[in-house]
Amino acid sequence: MKPIDHFYADQQEPLKSCLWALKGIIENYHLQLEARWYYRLPCFMYQNQIFCYLWVDRKTQFPYIAIGKGVQLDHPDLIQGNRTFTKLLFIDPNKDIPIEKIHNIFDRAMTLYDTD
């Protein structure tokens, strides 16, 4: 099994199902997004750049999508904290995944890559 697959398989429920679903949502968003194990993270690359990655917050145990170039985005649900590159979108694994919100943020993020 590849390291990227271990990341998903090694999680406990409901986190495991939520992460697998997020992976599918991200991969289905754009045909050119490529899932890759990069910097020991499950990343999704676009034009050989990190578009986003998935991770789990240690304190809350909530998964989040870290949006590459996210610091350039203004969206009320994105959290920057002390990050200089990404902003985070936290997902509650016990609720329905906000697909429309994810797509809206991704639409905004995609414009940052298409202008490079």
Buried (B, 14 or more C-beta within 10 A) or exposed (E): EEEBEEBBEEBEEBBBEBBEBBBEBBEEBBEEBBBBBBEEBBBBBBEEEBBBBBBBEEEEEBBBBBBBBBBEBEBEEBBEEEEEEBBBBEBEBEEEBBEEEBEEBBEBBBEBBEEE
